[in-house]
């Protein structure tokens, strides 16, 4: 259970960072 939470948290963080990077590319 804990491992799944860590993985989901890491994926959410990567998605947020990737989204922010794409936003900067568009600006």
C-alpha positions in Angstrom: 0.0 0.0 0.0 2.7 2.4 1.0 4.7 1.6 -2.2 1.7 2.3 -4.3 1.2 5.7 -2.6 4.8 6.6 -3.2 4.6 5.6 -6.9 1.4 7.6 -7.4 2.9 10.6 -5.6 6.0 10.4 -7.8 4.0 10.2 -11.0 1.8 13.1 -9.9 5.0 15.2 -9.3 6.5 14.3 -12.6 3.2 15.1 -14.4 3.1 18.5 -12.6 6.7 19.3 -13.5 6.2 18.1 -17.1 3.0 20.3 -17.4 4.8 23.3 -16.1 7.7 22.7 -18.5 5.3 22.6 -21.4 3.6 25.7 -20.2 6.9 27.5 -20.2 7.6 26.3 -23.8 4.3 27.8 -24.9 5.0 31.2 -23.2 
